[in-house]
Amino acid sequence: MRRLSRPWSARSIPEDRPFEPNDCLVGTYDKSADATAKHVLLMEGSVRGEKRSLALFPYPKRESDVQPDRVGFPVRPRKGQEPKDDAEIRGADALRRMNEVLARIQELEGALDDPADVWPRLRAAWKRAENEADPRMAEIVRQAREIRPVLKELQARIRRVLRRHRELTPLDRVREMDRASMVWLSRQPGRTVAERAGAGQRILATVRKENFDTLENRVLHAYARLAADVAREWMREHPHATQSARYALVEAFRKTCRALADTLAEMGISVAEPGVTPNYVLSQDPGYRRVHDCWVLLLQRERIIDDLWAWQAQTWTDFAVLAVTLAVDELDEAQLVAQSPIDWRAEAVTGRWFNQDRPIAVFWLRQTGRIVEIQARPEGPGALLTAARAHVAMRITDPARNEVPQRVPIWTPHAMNRIDLTNGVAEAAALLDQLQVLATLESLRNGLILTPAHDTPETLSANGQRGRVTGIALGASGPALAEGLEAVRAFVRSEFYGALA
């Protein structure tokens, strides 16, 4: 296996050096994959009869991990804790960026409600995300709107039960005795009950006391604590939205949950563990049932984020594919002629929320007479894409001309630290020059690099002898999204109309 710092790298990482935060966690297998290393295959192809595979390795959930070795990576922030040092701040920033990308991907689910209007609906959703003062909808925002009145209603009628306890009770207040109480009384000195009650005139009897530590209240306590933590995380990720109605709603909800959690703790109610089996109250009481359902949703979110943290490079690739598709769809002459069925999953698997056939979309450019296919993780990438190690591409054909198809390789590198585009575009342009000898059944056009902006959008280009590579650092919200999408649009227009388009 060759471990690569960048997918276009000519040199592999030395065997004695582990993956570091500056690296993209990719590698190539010339024959069979290493079964001991956890990975996903991004693309399989052959170059001059030699089989090659491009693999992606997960980000570690700890600072370091093995198979393959990974050292110095930020750790996902602990739930309910504010970052305290540089390492925790880096982790919090990485989580924020991941959640922003995740929000853009999940907006595709809503756009799929109308299969005939998917891309315009998705474009409108992304347009709203360019305004950071209008924060994204999230599960915690929905719960803040719907569940806060339920919590207040439950707090006013917290369910309690009467439980039997044995304690020394004045004779005139004894109402019930059990077998153990009778045994205790029989062992006391004296002939009558009054004598056996002693100077204090108390005997061991059964009394009933209110107890609030029930399963339904433990679930309520667990939900209040978790919801407060998730609300605080959402607020930390949207510092520019402090004047918005959603921010105020979530902030008020967080305070309500914090106050409720403190009240339940003072009442001696413990915290339920995840995975409890609902009792009758949790199943039948409307208020407690809604709290349990919301608690389960937030717990699922935590589990999903654990998986997305490891495979966020996969989520970034899907985000980049959608960005390129939207840019082509915006061309005035573009007509969508075919669209892959998109199978949305209930949960992400290795960072991917949806499956689609290849290509994901096919457009007909009416005036220029060309067909454009958006390909992601193609099953038959061909020698050029395989050698370029680009698992996203635009395939351009002209049915009216007897010409070989043209490919535009698109790299989607993801690293925990910002990628240097200056070196990236230069190295990728040099790789395109080297691959021209393989251009027999198809030709290789200009290349595109789409990488996370880390809040600082940037666009650079480098010319090779036969082509040009453009690198775009874009984000998933705010100005970084707006500027990045405009740069992607400019690149797409230049591919069909020249540099002056």
N, C-alpha and C positions, 0 to 999 in steps of 0.2 A: 504494500500500500504506500502511495505517495501522499503525504500530508501537505496541504497547500495553505499558505497565508491568504492568498487571493485566488479566485477561480481561474484567472488568466495568467497566473504566475508561471514563469519558465523554470524557476527553481523550487524544489520542495523544501520543507522545513527539515533541518538536520535531525537525525534519529535521537540525538541526546537532548533535544530541546522540546519541551512540551508545548501544547497550544497555550497562547496567552491572550489577554483581552483585546489586543490589537488585531488578532487573527480572525479570519472567517473560518469556521470549523468545517472545512471541506477536504476531501481527499479523493484519490482515484484508485481504482482497482483494475489492473490489467487482465486479471483472470477471475478467480473467485473471491468473494468478499470474506473478510475475517469475521467468523461467527462469534468471536468473543467480544468484539467492539459493538456497542449499541449504535445503530445508525439507521438512516433511511436512504434509499436509492432515489436520487433525483432524476437520473437519466442513464440509459444503457444504449450503447451503440457500438460501432466498429469503425476502425480507421485502417484502410488497406488490409482488410481481413483480420485485423487484430481487435479482439473484444475489449471494450473499455467501459467502466462504470464510474459515475460521479456520485459520491456519497456525502451526506451531511451528518455531522455528529451533534448531539445535544449540548446545550449549555449546562454546566454542572449546577446542582442545587446546593452544593457546598462550595467553599472557596477553591477547592481543588478536588480532582477526581482522576481516576485511571481508566485505561482501556477506552479511548486513548488518554494519555496524560494531559490534564488541563490544570493550570495553576494561575492563581491571582485574579480569578473572576469575581465580580461583585455578587453578593448573595441577596436573594429576594428578601425584602424587609419583613421583619416579624410583625405579625398581626397585632394592631393596637399600640404600636410603639413608634414614637417619632425618631427620625434619624439623628444620631448623636455625633458621629465622626465622619470623616471623608468617605470611608468605605460604605457606610450605611447611606450616606447622601447619594453616592453613585448608584447604589442599588435602588433607592427610591426614584431617582431620575429614570433609570432603565425601566422600572415598573410603570411609571407614568407614560413613557413613550410607547411601551407595549400595549397599555390599555387604550391609548389613542388609536393605534393601528387596529386593535381589536374592534373598537367602535366603528371604524370605517368598514371593516369587513362585515360586521353584523348588520350594517345598514343595507347590505345586499339582500338579507333575508326579507326585509320589508319591501324592497323593490321587486322581489320575485312574486309578490301577490298579484301583479299584473304582468304575465310573461310577455305580452306584446309591447310593453313600455318599460322594460327593465332598466335600460341604460339612461334614459332621461330622468327616471325617478331616482336612480342612484346619483346622478349628477346633481340633482337638486339637493339631495341629502348632504353630499360633500360640500356643496356651495355654502350651506348653512354652517358647516363645521369650520369654514374659514374665519368665522367671527367668533373669537374666543370669549367674548363677552356674553355669548348665548351658548351656554355649555350643553354638552351632549346629554341625551336621555340615557338613563342607566337604570338597572334594577333597583338601586337604592333610592333613586328619585321617584320611581313609581311607588315604592313602598312608603316613602315619606308622605306622599299625597294620600294614599289609601289606608294605611295602617295606623297612622297617628291617632285618629279618633277612636280606633279600636283599642289601642293601648290605654288611652285615658278612661274608656269605659270599663276595661278590665281592672285598672288600678282602683276604681271606686268599689269594685265588688270582687276582690281577690278571693278565690275559693279557699275555704278552710274545712277541715274535718275535725271531729271530736275523737281523740284517741285516749284510751285507758292508760292510766299510770297508777302505780302504787306509791303512796306517801303517807306519813303520819298525819292523821286528820282528827280534829276535835270530835268527841263522841256525838255532840248534837248535830254534826254536819255529815256524819257517815250515812251514805245512801246505798252503797254497794260494796260487797266483799267477795273476793274470789277464793279459790282453794288455797293459794299461797298466803293470802291474808289470814285465813282461818288457821292455817298451820302456825303462822307467826303468833297469833293471839293465844293459841293453846300452849305455847312454850313460855308465855310470860308468867311470872309468879302472881299468885292471888287466886281467890275462889270465885269472885264475880268479875263481870266485865269492867266495872268501875275500878276494882282493885288492880286488875291487870293493865288498865290504862295508865296507871302510875300517877305521879304528882301533876304531870301536865295534862292528864285526862285526854291523851291522844292514843289512837291505835292505827295500825297499818290497814288502810282501806283503799279501795279502787275509786279513783276520781277521773273525771273526763275533762280534758283540757283542749283548747283550740290549737290546731297544728296547721301551719301553712306550707310545710315542706312536702308538698305533693308533687307528683310527676308533672302535672300540667303547669304548676308554678315554677318548677325547675326548668322546664322548656321555655317559659316566659322569661325567666332570668337569663338563660343562655342566649335567647334571641336578643334581648335588650343590650347585652354586652357586645354581641357580634355586630348588631346593626349600628351601634355607636362607633365601633371601630371602622366599619366599612364607610360610614358617613364621613368620618374624619379623613379617611384616605381619599374619598372623592373630593372633599373640599381642598385638600392639599394639592390635588392634581389640577384644580381650576382656580388658580390665584387671580386670574384676570376677570373672573365672573362674580366678584363680590357684590356687585350692584344688581345682579339678575334675580328674578323671582325664584328660579330653581335653587340658586345658592342659598337664599334666605329660607326656602322650604327645607332643604337638607340640614342647614344649621339648626333650625328649630327642632327638627326631628332628632338630631344628635343630642341636643340638650334634654329632650323628653326621655330618650332612651337612657341617658346617663342618670337622670334623676330617678327613673323607675328602677334601674339596676341597683342604685344605692338603697332605695326603699326596700327592695326585696332582700338585699343582703342584711339589712338591719332586722328584718323579720325572721332571720335564720333560714332562709330558703337557699339551698345549694344550687349548683349549676348542673344541668343535664349534660350527659355525654352524647356526642353524635351517634346516631343509629338506634336510638331508643324506640321501642315498639309503642305506638300510641295507645293510650287507655281509652275508656269510654268517653271521658270528658274531652280529650283531645280530638276524638273522632266526631262527637255529636254537638258539643257546645260551639256555636258559630264563631264567637270571638277567639276562643282558644284554638279552634281548628285553623282559622286564618293565620294566627301567629305561628302555628306549627308549620303550615305550608310555606310561609315566608322564610322561616328559619331553615327549612330544607333547601330552598332556592339559594340562600346565601351560602350555605355549606357546600352546595354543588359548585357555586362560583369559586370558592376557595380551592376546591379540588381541580377545577378546570384551569385556574390560573397556574397551579403547580405544573401542569402539563404544558401550558403555553409558555411558561418561563423557559422550560428546557428547549422548546421547539419554536421559539419566536422568529427564527430565520425563515421557517416555512410560512408563517403568517405574513411576514414581510413580502415574500415572493408573491403570494396571492394579492396583496395590496398593490404591488407594482403591476401585476397583470391587469387588474381592474383599472389602474390609472392609464395604462397604454390603450386599453380598449375604449375608455371614455374619450381619449384624445382622438382616436381614429373616428369614432362615432360623431364627433363634433365637426368633422370636415363637411363643408356645404354639399359636396357631391356624394358623400358616403351614404350608401343604402345597405341596411342590414339584410342580408339574404339568407343567412343560416346562423343559428345559435345553438350551442350545445345544451342539452338538458342539464340543469344544475341541481344536484341532489344535496339539499341542505341537511346537515347532521344535527342531532339533538345535542351532541357534545363534540368538541374538537378531538381529533385523533392525530397524534404527532403534529400538533399545531395547525391542522387543516380543518376548516369548518364546512367545506363543501367539496364534492367530487364533480368532475365534469368530463365529458368526452373530449377528444382532441379533433380540431381546434375548439377553443371556447367560443369564438365568434368569427364569422366570415362577412366581409363587406365588399360591395361592388361600387367602385368609383365610376360614376356614370360618364363624366366628361373625359377623363383620361383613359377609361376603358381598362382598368386593372382590377384584379381581385386581391384582397388583402386578408390573410388569415392570421389570427392571434393564437400562437401556439404556446402552451405551458406544459412543461415536463412531457415532451412528445415521446410517443412510443417508438417511432422511427425517425430519430433526429437527423440521420445522415452523417456522412464523414465530417463535414465542415463544422456543424454544431457540436458534434462529439469532441472533435479536436479543440474547439474553442472553449469547451466546458461551459457553454451557455444553455441553460435549460428553459429559457424563454426566448421567443423569437417572433418576428413578423415575416411571413412568407408572402412574397409579391409575385404574381404571375400576370402576363398579358396574353389573353387568349387570341388576340388578333395578330400576334407576331410569333414567329418561330424562334423563340428565345428560351434559354433555360431559366427556371425560376430563380428568383433572388431572395436571399435570406438577410435579415437584419438581426444579428445576435444581440440579445439583451441580457446583461448580467445583473443580478440582484444581490450583491454582496451585503451581508449583515455582520456586524461586529459590535462588541460591547463598547469599544472606543471609536471615535469618529475616524472614518477612512480618509486618507490623504488622496484627494482626487487628482492632484497634480501628477503624482507618480502613477496613479491608477490608469488614467487615460493614455499616458505615454506607453506604459507596458502593454495595455490592451491593443493600442494601435500597432505596436511592433508585432504582436501575436497575429493580428489580421494580415499583415504583410507576409508572415511566414506561412500562413495557411492558404495563400492563393494558389499554390501548386496543387492543392486538392480540389480546386474548383473545376470539375469536369461536368457533372450532371446538374449542377446548380452553381450560382455565383454568390460571393459574399460581399455584402454592401457595408455601409457604415455601421458602427456598433454603438450601443447605448449602455451606460452604467447607471443604475438607479439604486441609491444607497441612503440610509437614514441621515437626516440633516443634523440631528442633535441640537435642534433649535436654531441652527444657522444655515439657511438655504444657500446653495452655491451651484454655479454651472460653469464647467470648464470643458474645453475641447483640445484635442491633439490630432494633428494630421500625420498619417503615415505615407508611404509611397503609393499605396493603392486605395486608401480609404481614410475616413475620419472617425474618431471615437469621441462621443460626448458623454461627460459625466454629470449627473444631476443629483445633488443632495437635497432631498425633500422631506417634509414632515407630514404628519397625519392630522394636523389641526392648525388653525391660525394662519399667520403670514407664511410660515414654512410650507403649509399645504397649498396656499394660493400661489406663491411664487414657484413652487415646484411643479404644480400642474401646468402653469403657463409655460414653463421651460419644456415640459414633455410635449405640449401642444406645438411649440415652436420646432422641436426636433421632428415630430411627425410631419408637419407641413413642409419642412425642408427636404424630407425624403421624397416627397412627391412633386413639389413645386420649385425646388431650388432654394438657395440661401436667402433670396430676397422675399420669400413668401412670408 
